[in-house]
Amino acid sequence: MVMVAAATALTACGGQAKGDLLQQIKDAGVIRVAQTQANPPWNFLENGKPAGYDVDVANELAKRLGIKKVEFVASNFQSFIAGVQAGRFDAVIAGQTITDERKKQVDFSRPYQVNGISIFVGSTSSIGGVADLEGRKVAVTAGTTQAAFAEKSIPGAEIKTYENATLGLTEVGRGRADAALVSRFQGAFLAQKNGLAVKPAGPLLESEVNGISFAKGSTAFKAAVDKALGDMIADGTLTAISKKWLGGLDMAEQLKGV
């Protein structure tokens, strides 16, 4: 009896029971969603409040799951997986790329957005592609797939890591880095918003498929989230959200065939 009670107590203290995340969130009446809050146009702070594509997706998702409140938690790509595993938040809705390595540690929803890596350089730079980056200073956001790409695919480069893409692009604009690897949509948005003297160079380096991550074994939660996302795609809600934030891009169209 004592052993059973102890095990029960440990489960309660340890956070989410496998497969029961949906019910726990509904009982609490709030879903805790991790985002960087520094990754526009996906998620960022506007007048001190969370805004962007990911924020609107999170709010709509909670509404469709019957959850009254979304609590946005500031985190970063390096901490997302550990935070989910430790129960510091319930889900990550922050443009997290679905990879085989990450799938060993957390579960993912069906894709809700696609993205692509671009090289951004100074407005007068002659850099035209990856081959021109060898031995150069390249800015990336720590913990992202862009950082992994740079380490793997740019020989001899000096990789400079930053907390977010704004900082990396600013370094390029000021001439303290030769290039930055950033989402094409995000880089264009940030350059315009902040008046940065940067431009995209060459074709997309990689396409990324992004999902919502949460604790492994959360089968009921995954089924509910996947259904809600599917409904949002089918009824035009995701199209409206994406056109609002992504310069007229229809994300539902981009997701076809993914």
Backbone as JSON, one array per atom type, in Angstrom:
{
  "sequence": "MVMVAAATALTACGGQAKGDLLQQIKDAGVIRVAQTQANPPWNFLENGKPAGYDVDVANELAKRLGIKKVEFVASNFQSFIAGVQAGRFDAVIAGQTITDERKKQVDFSRPYQVNGISIFVGSTSSIGGVADLEGRKVAVTAGTTQAAFAEKSIPGAEIKTYENATLGLTEVGRGRADAALVSRFQGAFLAQKNGLAVKPAGPLLESEVNGISFAKGSTAFKAAVDKALGDMIADGTLTAISKKWLGGLDMAEQLKGV",
  "N": [[0.83, -1.21, 0.0], [1.89, 1.26, 0.86], [3.9, 1.6, -1.04], [2.43, 1.84, -3.41], [0.99, 4.2, -2.91], [3.11, 5.98, -2.69], [4.09, 5.89, -5.29], [1.94, 6.95, -6.68], [1.93, 9.54, -5.66], [4.36, 10.46, -6.63], [3.85, 10.46, -9.37], [1.9, 12.45, -9.52], [3.38, 14.68, -8.69], [5.27, 14.76, -10.64], [4.17, 15.81, -12.92], [2.61, 15.53, -16.06], [0.48, 12.78, -16.65], [0.88, 10.08, -18.84], [-0.86, 10.24, -21.88], [-2.98, 11.56, -20.79], [-3.01, 14.26, -20.93], [-4.79, 16.06, -22.21], [-7.17, 15.96, -20.65], [-6.18, 16.9, -18.22], [-5.49, 19.53, -18.86], [-8.0, 20.55, -19.54], [-9.3, 20.29, -17.1], [-7.83, 22.1, -15.59], [-8.43, 24.39, -16.94], [-6.79, 25.99, -18.41], [-4.25, 26.31, -20.86], [-0.83, 26.02, -21.09], [1.4, 27.59, -23.1], [4.41, 27.51, -24.8], [6.59, 29.92, -26.2], [9.03, 31.83, -28.08], [8.6, 34.52, -28.05], [9.95, 36.38, -29.46], [10.16, 36.2, -32.18], [9.16, 37.28, -34.72], [7.34, 37.11, -37.88], [6.0, 35.18, -36.49], [5.76, 34.71, -33.61], [5.71, 37.16, -31.12], [6.19, 40.09, -29.02], [3.84, 42.63, -28.86], [3.22, 45.83, -28.06], [3.61, 44.92, -25.49], [2.12, 42.6, -25.34], [1.52, 39.15, -26.29], [1.72, 38.36, -29.76], [1.07, 37.54, -33.24], [1.36, 34.97, -35.82], [1.62, 32.33, -34.63], [0.52, 32.85, -32.12], [-2.15, 33.52, -32.68], [-2.94, 31.06, -33.77], [-2.66, 29.43, -31.5], [-4.58, 30.54, -29.74], [-6.95, 30.12, -31.19], [-6.92, 27.35, -31.34], [-7.16, 26.61, -28.62], [-9.74, 27.56, -28.13], [-11.24, 25.83, -29.77], [-10.75, 23.45, -28.52], [-12.09, 23.72, -26.22], [-10.94, 25.05, -24.09], [-10.51, 27.48, -21.68], [-8.53, 29.48, -21.31], [-5.4, 30.74, -22.51], [-2.13, 30.55, -21.51], [0.71, 32.2, -22.14], [4.08, 31.33, -22.27], [7.31, 32.48, -21.92], [10.13, 31.26, -23.57], [12.86, 29.43, -25.12], [14.37, 28.06, -28.12], [16.33, 26.25, -27.36], [15.43, 25.35, -24.94], [12.89, 24.31, -25.22], [12.2, 21.5, -25.54], [13.14, 20.3, -23.15], [11.56, 21.74, -21.37], [8.94, 20.91, -22.01], [9.2, 18.21, -21.32], [9.65, 18.41, -18.58], [7.29, 19.43, -17.72], [6.91, 22.17, -17.54], [5.53, 23.67, -19.31], [2.64, 23.06, -21.4], [2.53, 22.73, -24.15], [4.37, 23.46, -27.15], [4.1, 26.04, -29.32], [5.51, 27.34, -31.7], [6.76, 27.45, -34.18], [8.37, 25.17, -34.36], [10.49, 22.88, -35.82], [9.69, 19.7, -37.16], [11.56, 16.96, -36.5], [13.39, 13.84, -36.8], [15.04, 13.35, -34.6], [13.99, 15.05, -32.6], [11.48, 13.89, -32.38], [11.98, 11.65, -30.94], [11.98, 12.52, -28.4], [9.78, 14.16, -27.82], [6.26, 14.4, -28.64], [4.58, 15.26, -31.72], [2.15, 17.38, -33.3], [0.07, 17.18, -36.27], [1.43, 18.84, -39.19], [1.38, 22.42, -39.03], [2.44, 24.6, -40.16], [4.73, 25.6, -42.74], [8.11, 26.31, -43.6], [11.11, 28.03, -44.62], [14.66, 28.11, -44.98], [16.65, 30.96, -45.46], [19.47, 32.75, -46.77], [20.52, 35.75, -45.42], [22.0, 38.81, -46.15], [24.18, 41.73, -45.99], [23.0, 44.79, -47.47], [24.64, 45.65, -49.57], [26.19, 43.51, -50.12], [28.04, 40.95, -51.9], [27.62, 38.29, -51.64], [26.21, 35.26, -52.72], [25.25, 32.75, -52.22], [25.49, 29.53, -50.49], [28.05, 28.57, -51.01], [29.6, 30.83, -50.96], [29.92, 31.4, -48.31], [31.91, 30.15, -46.92], [34.33, 30.23, -44.43], [33.37, 32.62, -43.47], [31.65, 34.94, -41.18], [28.81, 33.82, -39.7], [25.55, 34.35, -38.68], [23.22, 32.84, -36.47], [20.19, 31.62, -34.89], [20.26, 30.36, -31.66], [19.95, 26.89, -31.02], [18.25, 26.23, -33.12], [17.08, 24.72, -36.25], [18.34, 26.04, -38.28], [20.78, 26.72, -37.14], [21.87, 24.17, -36.85], [22.07, 23.44, -39.54], [23.97, 25.3, -40.44], [26.26, 24.52, -39.0], [26.69, 22.02, -40.1], [26.82, 22.36, -42.89], [28.36, 24.5, -43.8], [31.49, 24.86, -44.38], [34.28, 25.77, -42.41], [33.2, 28.14, -41.5], [32.63, 30.82, -39.18], [30.53, 30.37, -36.71], [28.09, 32.31, -35.27], [26.08, 32.6, -32.52], [22.82, 33.65, -31.5], [20.17, 34.9, -29.39], [17.79, 35.38, -30.71], [16.33, 35.95, -34.01], [16.22, 38.65, -34.74], [18.4, 39.88, -33.45], [20.55, 38.6, -34.73], [20.19, 39.38, -37.45], [20.45, 42.12, -37.16], [23.14, 42.31, -36.48], [24.26, 41.57, -38.92], [23.34, 43.67, -40.54], [24.8, 45.73, -39.41], [27.31, 45.07, -40.11], [28.81, 43.35, -38.55], [28.56, 40.69, -38.81], [28.74, 38.43, -41.54], [26.63, 37.16, -42.77], [23.3, 35.91, -42.19], [21.35, 33.12, -41.22], [18.06, 32.65, -41.69], [14.49, 32.29, -41.43], [12.81, 32.81, -44.49], [10.37, 34.28, -44.58], [10.31, 35.44, -42.06], [12.73, 36.9, -41.98], [12.37, 38.84, -44.01], [10.18, 40.22, -42.94], [11.27, 41.24, -40.51], [13.38, 42.81, -41.46], [12.04, 44.84, -42.84], [10.4, 45.91, -40.8], [12.23, 46.84, -38.89], [13.92, 48.46, -40.27], [16.33, 47.44, -41.34], [19.44, 47.08, -43.01], [19.54, 44.78, -44.88], [19.3, 41.89, -47.05], [17.69, 39.12, -48.78], [19.6, 36.36, -50.08], [20.2, 34.34, -52.84], [18.69, 31.02, -53.42], [16.12, 29.25, -51.45], [17.51, 27.38, -48.79], [16.78, 25.13, -47.35], [13.69, 23.43, -46.83], [11.31, 23.51, -44.22], [9.17, 21.67, -42.07], [6.79, 22.39, -39.74], [5.53, 21.7, -36.42], [3.27, 21.35, -33.59], [4.52, 20.74, -30.43], [4.5, 18.39, -27.66], [4.17, 16.5, -24.56], [5.4, 13.15, -24.74], [3.33, 10.35, -25.52], [0.87, 11.54, -25.16], [-1.81, 10.86, -26.23], [-4.61, 11.35, -26.48], [-4.67, 14.13, -26.42], [-3.14, 14.74, -28.71], [-4.8, 13.66, -30.74], [-7.04, 15.34, -30.51], [-5.93, 17.87, -31.02], [-4.91, 17.51, -33.62], [-7.3, 17.1, -35.03], [-8.57, 19.58, -34.62], [-6.77, 21.31, -35.91], [-6.97, 20.31, -38.52], [-9.63, 20.97, -39.05], [-9.43, 23.76, -38.95], [-7.87, 24.24, -41.18], [-9.58, 23.29, -43.18], [-11.89, 24.93, -42.98], [-11.04, 27.46, -43.57], [-9.96, 29.08, -41.62], [-7.2, 28.95, -40.91], [-6.08, 29.93, -43.22], [-6.96, 32.6, -43.13], [-5.65, 33.52, -40.82], [-2.96, 33.22, -41.56], [-2.75, 34.9, -43.82], [-3.11, 37.31, -42.61], [-0.77, 37.7, -41.1], [1.46, 36.94, -42.65], [2.09, 38.39, -44.95], [0.09, 37.99, -46.9], [0.4, 35.34, -47.62], [-0.96, 32.09, -48.07], [-1.15, 29.76, -45.81], [-2.49, 27.34, -45.57], [-2.63, 26.47, -48.19], [0.06, 26.1, -48.68], [0.54, 23.92, -47.09], [-0.52, 21.76, -48.39], [-0.01, 18.52, -49.52], [2.08, 18.09, -47.8]],
  "CA": [[0.0, 0.0, 0.0], [2.75, 2.42, 0.96], [4.59, 1.75, -2.32], [1.46, 2.34, -4.39], [0.72, 5.6, -2.58], [4.31, 6.76, -3.04], [4.15, 5.99, -6.75], [0.9, 7.88, -7.09], [2.37, 10.88, -5.31], [5.41, 10.83, -7.56], [3.22, 10.76, -10.66], [1.24, 13.74, -9.4], [4.37, 15.73, -8.61], [6.08, 14.76, -11.85], [3.54, 16.49, -14.05], [1.54, 14.94, -16.83], [0.39, 11.34, -16.85], [0.85, 9.81, -20.27], [-2.16, 10.06, -22.51], [-4.05, 12.24, -20.05], [-2.73, 15.69, -20.96], [-5.98, 16.81, -22.6], [-8.07, 16.09, -19.52], [-5.54, 17.75, -17.22], [-5.61, 20.92, -19.31], [-9.41, 20.94, -19.43], [-9.6, 20.44, -15.67], [-7.19, 23.33, -15.13], [-9.04, 25.52, -17.63], [-5.75, 26.8, -19.03], [-3.16, 25.62, -21.53], [0.42, 26.79, -21.04], [2.01, 27.48, -24.43], [5.73, 28.12, -24.85], [7.03, 30.62, -27.41], [10.17, 32.69, -27.79], [8.09, 35.89, -27.95], [10.93, 37.24, -30.13], [10.33, 35.52, -33.46], [8.13, 37.76, -35.65], [5.92, 37.37, -37.59], [5.38, 33.98, -35.91], [5.32, 35.06, -32.25], [6.5, 38.28, -30.59], [5.43, 40.97, -28.15], [3.38, 43.87, -29.48], [2.68, 46.62, -26.94], [3.7, 44.12, -24.27], [1.24, 41.43, -25.38], [1.88, 38.19, -27.34], [1.06, 38.57, -31.04], [1.67, 36.84, -34.35], [0.72, 33.79, -36.38], [1.55, 31.26, -33.64], [-0.37, 33.27, -31.04], [-3.52, 33.36, -33.17], [-3.2, 29.62, -33.87], [-2.83, 28.92, -30.14], [-5.87, 31.0, -29.21], [-8.02, 29.42, -31.92], [-6.86, 25.94, -30.94], [-7.74, 26.51, -27.28], [-11.19, 27.76, -28.3], [-11.84, 24.62, -30.36], [-10.6, 22.35, -27.56], [-12.92, 24.02, -25.05], [-10.07, 25.51, -23.01], [-10.89, 28.89, -21.49], [-7.45, 30.46, -21.26], [-4.05, 30.39, -22.96], [-1.06, 31.23, -20.78], [1.91, 32.16, -22.96], [5.28, 31.24, -21.45], [8.52, 32.82, -22.67], [11.2, 30.27, -23.51], [13.67, 29.51, -26.32], [14.47, 26.78, -28.82], [17.2, 25.36, -26.62], [14.75, 24.87, -23.73], [11.53, 23.84, -25.5], [12.01, 20.07, -25.29], [13.3, 20.06, -21.71], [10.41, 22.33, -20.69], [7.81, 19.99, -22.19], [9.45, 16.99, -20.55], [9.56, 18.72, -17.15], [5.96, 19.92, -17.41], [6.86, 23.62, -17.3], [4.43, 24.12, -20.17], [1.89, 21.92, -21.96], [2.77, 22.6, -25.58], [5.18, 24.49, -27.82], [3.54, 26.5, -30.6], [6.52, 28.36, -31.94], [7.52, 27.19, -35.39], [9.36, 24.14, -34.07], [10.57, 21.95, -36.94], [9.55, 18.28, -36.84], [12.74, 16.18, -36.91], [13.43, 12.5, -36.21], [15.68, 13.44, -33.29], [13.03, 15.63, -31.66], [10.37, 12.96, -32.2], [12.37, 10.67, -29.92], [11.89, 13.16, -27.09], [8.44, 14.73, -27.64], [5.34, 14.11, -29.73], [4.21, 16.42, -32.54], [0.88, 17.41, -34.02], [0.19, 17.29, -37.72], [2.02, 20.14, -39.53], [0.51, 23.6, -39.06], [3.09, 25.61, -40.98], [5.99, 25.25, -43.39], [9.02, 27.43, -43.58], [12.31, 27.78, -45.41], [15.85, 28.86, -44.57], [17.27, 31.84, -46.43], [20.65, 33.52, -46.39], [20.36, 37.2, -45.46], [23.31, 39.48, -46.16], [24.1, 43.18, -46.06], [22.36, 45.26, -48.7], [25.62, 45.83, -50.63], [27.03, 42.31, -50.17], [28.06, 40.18, -53.14], [27.37, 36.88, -51.31], [25.07, 34.8, -53.5], [24.82, 31.4, -51.85], [26.24, 28.83, -49.44], [29.46, 28.45, -51.39], [30.28, 32.08, -50.65], [29.96, 31.6, -46.86], [33.05, 29.45, -46.32], [35.26, 31.11, -43.72], [32.7, 33.88, -43.09], [30.92, 35.0, -39.91], [27.41, 33.53, -40.01], [24.7, 34.47, -37.5], [22.08, 31.92, -36.38], [19.51, 31.6, -33.61], [20.7, 29.19, -30.91], [19.01, 25.78, -30.84], [17.34, 26.07, -34.26], [17.58, 23.9, -37.36], [19.26, 26.87, -39.04], [22.08, 26.56, -36.51], [22.37, 22.83, -37.21], [22.43, 23.5, -40.96], [25.21, 26.05, -40.58], [27.36, 23.7, -38.48], [26.88, 20.86, -40.97], [26.9, 22.6, -44.33], [29.19, 25.65, -44.17], [32.83, 24.56, -43.88], [35.19, 26.86, -42.04], [32.5, 29.37, -41.09], [32.57, 31.16, -37.76], [29.1, 30.43, -36.4], [27.8, 33.21, -34.15], [24.72, 32.29, -32.08], [22.08, 34.71, -30.83], [18.92, 34.47, -28.77], [16.69, 35.48, -31.67], [16.72, 36.34, -35.37], [16.4, 40.1, -34.81], [19.77, 40.19, -33.07], [21.44, 38.13, -35.79], [20.05, 40.24, -38.63], [21.01, 43.43, -36.81], [24.59, 42.17, -36.59], [24.57, 41.59, -40.35], [23.12, 45.03, -41.02], [25.86, 46.61, -38.88], [28.59, 44.62, -40.62], [29.55, 42.55, -37.59], [28.47, 39.32, -39.32], [28.65, 38.48, -43.01], [25.34, 36.63, -43.22], [22.46, 35.26, -41.18], [20.41, 32.13, -41.73], [16.77, 33.0, -41.07], [13.31, 32.04, -42.24], [12.59, 33.82, -45.54], [9.25, 35.15, -44.19], [10.69, 36.19, -40.87], [13.78, 37.85, -42.31], [11.79, 39.96, -44.75], [9.35, 40.96, -41.99], [12.13, 41.95, -39.57], [14.14, 43.83, -42.17], [11.13, 45.96, -43.1], [9.91, 46.48, -39.54], [13.31, 47.48, -38.13], [14.76, 49.27, -41.14], [17.66, 46.83, -41.4], [20.05, 47.09, -44.33], [19.83, 43.4, -45.25], [18.49, 41.37, -48.16], [17.88, 37.68, -48.99], [20.55, 36.03, -51.14], [20.13, 32.98, -53.35], [17.45, 30.27, -53.22], [15.93, 28.64, -50.13], [18.49, 26.33, -48.53], [16.04, 23.95, -46.88], [12.3, 23.66, -46.41], [11.04, 22.94, -42.9], [7.77, 21.41, -41.72], [6.7, 22.68, -38.31], [4.38, 21.18, -35.7], [3.09, 21.68, -32.18], [5.08, 19.63, -29.64], [3.95, 18.17, -26.33], [4.76, 15.33, -23.91], [5.19, 11.87, -25.41], [2.25, 9.53, -24.98], [-0.36, 12.33, -24.97], [-2.56, 10.43, -27.41], [-5.9, 12.04, -26.58], [-4.37, 15.51, -26.76], [-2.72, 14.77, -30.11], [-5.96, 13.43, -31.6], [-7.89, 16.53, -30.46], [-5.21, 18.96, -31.68], [-4.88, 17.22, -35.06], [-8.64, 17.34, -35.58], [-8.82, 21.02, -34.62], [-5.96, 21.9, -36.98], [-7.59, 19.91, -39.77], [-10.84, 21.79, -39.22], [-8.99, 25.13, -39.22], [-7.44, 24.26, -42.57], [-10.73, 23.06, -44.06], [-12.9, 25.99, -42.95], [-10.46, 28.74, -43.97], [-9.43, 29.86, -40.49], [-5.75, 29.04, -40.99], [-5.8, 30.83, -44.34], [-7.16, 33.98, -42.66], [-4.58, 33.84, -39.86], [-1.68, 33.37, -42.26], [-2.77, 36.1, -44.66], [-3.0, 38.46, -41.7], [0.58, 37.88, -40.56], [2.55, 36.5, -43.52], [2.12, 39.12, -46.19], [-0.83, 37.44, -47.89], [0.65, 33.91, -47.84], [-1.98, 31.16, -47.63], [-0.45, 28.61, -45.24], [-3.24, 26.12, -45.87], [-2.2, 26.06, -49.53], [1.44, 25.64, -48.55], [0.55, 22.64, -46.39], [-1.0, 20.69, -49.25], [1.02, 17.58, -49.94], [3.1, 17.92, -46.76]],
  "C": [[0.86, 1.26, 0.0], [3.45, 2.69, -0.37], [3.68, 2.32, -3.39], [1.19, 3.82, -4.16], [1.89, 6.48, -2.97], [4.4, 6.96, -4.54], [3.13, 6.97, -7.27], [1.31, 9.32, -6.83], [3.44, 11.37, -6.27], [4.84, 11.22, -8.92], [2.59, 12.14, -10.63], [2.25, 14.88, -9.41], [5.13, 15.87, -9.92], [5.43, 15.41, -13.03], [2.53, 15.61, -14.73], [1.61, 13.42, -16.88], [0.24, 11.1, -18.34], [-0.57, 9.61, -20.77], [-3.28, 10.84, -21.87], [-3.87, 13.76, -20.06], [-3.97, 16.51, -21.27], [-6.91, 17.02, -21.42], [-7.49, 16.99, -18.43], [-5.69, 19.22, -17.59], [-7.06, 21.4, -19.17], [-9.8, 21.15, -17.97], [-9.03, 21.75, -15.12], [-7.82, 24.57, -15.75], [-8.04, 26.43, -18.31], [-4.73, 25.89, -19.7], [-1.94, 26.53, -21.55], [1.19, 26.54, -22.34], [3.34, 28.22, -24.44], [6.0, 28.73, -26.22], [8.25, 31.45, -27.06], [9.74, 34.12, -27.49], [9.07, 36.89, -28.59], [11.2, 36.71, -31.53], [9.25, 35.97, -34.46], [8.39, 37.27, -37.07], [5.22, 36.2, -36.91], [4.89, 34.23, -34.5], [6.28, 36.11, -31.69], [5.61, 39.1, -29.66], [5.12, 42.26, -28.88], [2.65, 44.67, -28.41], [2.59, 45.78, -25.67], [2.85, 42.86, -24.25], [1.67, 40.48, -26.51], [1.05, 38.42, -28.6], [1.76, 37.72, -32.09], [0.88, 35.61, -34.78], [0.54, 32.69, -35.34], [0.58, 31.58, -32.5], [-1.83, 33.1, -31.46], [-3.89, 31.88, -33.32], [-3.46, 29.05, -32.48], [-4.18, 29.31, -29.56], [-7.04, 30.28, -29.87], [-8.07, 27.95, -31.52], [-7.5, 25.75, -29.57], [-9.26, 26.63, -27.34], [-11.85, 26.48, -28.79], [-11.71, 23.41, -29.44], [-11.44, 22.58, -26.3], [-12.11, 24.43, -23.84], [-10.23, 27.03, -22.88], [-9.76, 29.88, -21.66], [-6.16, 29.88, -21.83], [-3.06, 31.22, -22.14], [0.22, 31.09, -21.61], [3.15, 32.26, -22.08], [6.5, 31.53, -22.32], [9.59, 31.76, -22.47], [12.06, 30.45, -24.76], [13.85, 28.12, -26.91], [15.34, 25.77, -28.07], [16.48, 24.7, -25.44], [13.38, 24.25, -23.98], [11.33, 22.38, -25.1], [12.11, 19.76, -23.8], [12.1, 20.61, -20.93], [9.16, 21.48, -20.81], [7.99, 18.76, -21.31], [9.3, 17.22, -19.05], [8.19, 19.23, -16.74], [5.89, 21.4, -17.1], [5.84, 24.31, -18.19], [3.84, 22.89, -20.85], [2.22, 21.68, -23.42], [3.68, 23.72, -26.05], [4.52, 24.79, -29.15], [4.39, 27.67, -31.04], [7.35, 28.1, -33.19], [8.63, 26.18, -35.19], [9.35, 23.09, -35.19], [10.48, 20.5, -36.45], [10.77, 17.55, -37.38], [12.69, 14.81, -36.22], [14.03, 12.54, -34.81], [14.72, 14.0, -32.25], [11.88, 14.69, -31.37], [10.71, 11.83, -31.22], [12.11, 11.21, -28.51], [10.51, 13.73, -26.77], [7.56, 14.24, -28.79], [4.98, 15.41, -30.45], [2.8, 16.26, -33.1], [1.14, 17.24, -35.51], [0.8, 18.66, -38.04], [0.99, 21.26, -39.53], [1.17, 24.77, -39.78], [4.33, 25.01, -41.62], [6.83, 26.52, -43.46], [10.22, 27.1, -44.45], [13.46, 28.65, -44.96], [16.37, 29.69, -45.73], [18.57, 32.4, -45.87], [20.28, 35.0, -46.49], [21.73, 37.84, -45.31], [23.1, 40.99, -46.16], [23.64, 43.65, -47.42], [23.34, 45.47, -49.85], [26.52, 44.6, -50.81], [26.93, 41.6, -51.52], [27.85, 38.68, -52.89], [26.13, 36.42, -52.04], [24.58, 33.42, -53.16], [25.73, 30.8, -50.81], [27.73, 28.77, -49.75], [30.26, 29.69, -51.04], [30.46, 32.3, -49.14], [31.14, 30.92, -46.18], [34.02, 30.46, -45.71], [34.65, 32.43, -43.26], [32.08, 33.79, -41.7], [29.43, 34.88, -40.23], [26.59, 33.53, -38.72], [23.52, 33.5, -37.58], [21.43, 32.08, -35.01], [19.83, 30.29, -32.9], [19.59, 28.15, -30.81], [18.09, 25.52, -32.0], [17.93, 25.12, -35.3], [18.5, 24.71, -38.27], [20.68, 26.75, -38.48], [22.69, 25.22, -36.87], [22.81, 22.8, -38.67], [23.78, 24.19, -41.14], [26.41, 25.21, -40.13], [27.7, 22.57, -39.45], [27.31, 21.23, -42.38], [27.79, 23.77, -44.75], [30.59, 25.45, -43.61], [33.62, 25.81, -43.55], [34.52, 28.13, -41.6], [32.63, 29.57, -39.58], [31.09, 31.36, -37.41], [28.88, 31.27, -35.15], [26.34, 33.0, -33.76], [24.12, 33.45, -31.28], [20.76, 34.16, -30.3], [17.75, 34.51, -29.72], [17.19, 36.03, -33.0], [16.94, 37.84, -35.51], [17.84, 40.49, -34.5], [20.76, 39.78, -34.17], [21.39, 39.01, -37.02], [20.62, 41.63, -38.37], [22.52, 43.41, -36.91], [25.04, 42.2, -38.06], [24.44, 43.01, -40.89], [24.2, 46.0, -40.58], [27.24, 46.17, -39.33], [29.41, 43.79, -39.67], [29.41, 41.05, -37.86], [28.27, 39.43, -40.83], [27.29, 38.03, -43.53], [24.59, 36.08, -42.02], [21.58, 34.23, -41.88], [19.11, 32.29, -40.96], [15.66, 32.53, -42.0], [13.12, 33.17, -43.25], [11.5, 34.81, -45.12], [9.65, 36.04, -43.03], [11.73, 37.25, -41.2], [13.25, 39.07, -43.04], [10.95, 40.85, -43.84], [10.22, 41.83, -41.08], [12.9, 43.07, -40.24], [13.29, 45.07, -42.42], [10.74, 46.67, -41.8], [10.98, 47.31, -38.83], [14.24, 48.33, -38.98], [16.18, 48.76, -41.27], [18.17, 46.78, -42.84], [20.52, 45.69, -44.71], [18.9, 42.97, -46.38], [18.69, 39.86, -48.24], [18.82, 37.44, -50.16], [20.38, 34.58, -51.55], [18.8, 32.3, -53.05], [17.31, 29.78, -51.78], [16.92, 27.49, -49.97], [17.82, 25.03, -48.13], [14.6, 24.36, -46.61], [12.07, 22.91, -45.1], [9.54, 22.75, -42.71], [7.66, 21.51, -40.2], [5.42, 22.12, -37.69], [4.33, 21.7, -34.28], [3.63, 20.49, -31.38], [4.5, 19.6, -28.24], [4.51, 16.85, -25.81], [4.43, 14.04, -24.67], [4.09, 11.07, -24.71], [0.94, 10.26, -24.76], [-1.31, 12.08, -26.13], [-3.89, 11.16, -27.58], [-5.7, 13.5, -26.98], [-3.99, 15.63, -28.23], [-3.92, 14.61, -31.05], [-6.84, 14.69, -31.66], [-7.24, 17.7, -31.21], [-5.19, 18.74, -33.19], [-6.23, 17.48, -35.71], [-8.92, 18.85, -35.68], [-8.02, 21.71, -35.73], [-6.53, 21.56, -38.36], [-8.84, 20.73, -40.07], [-10.48, 23.24, -39.57], [-8.51, 25.28, -40.66], [-8.65, 24.19, -43.5], [-11.7, 24.24, -44.1], [-12.34, 27.39, -43.25], [-9.86, 29.57, -42.85], [-7.92, 30.02, -40.58], [-5.32, 29.95, -42.14], [-5.9, 32.29, -43.88], [-6.05, 34.41, -41.71], [-3.27, 34.1, -40.61], [-1.66, 34.62, -43.14], [-2.64, 37.37, -43.83], [-1.55, 38.75, -41.35], [1.7, 37.66, -41.57], [2.5, 37.14, -44.91], [1.25, 38.54, -47.29], [-0.62, 35.98, -48.21], [-0.49, 33.07, -47.29], [-1.29, 29.89, -47.13], [-1.17, 27.29, -45.51], [-2.84, 25.57, -47.24], [-0.78, 25.49, -49.47], [1.52, 24.25, -47.92], [0.07, 21.48, -47.24], [0.16, 19.8, -49.69], [2.13, 17.37, -48.93], [2.8, 16.69, -45.93]]
}
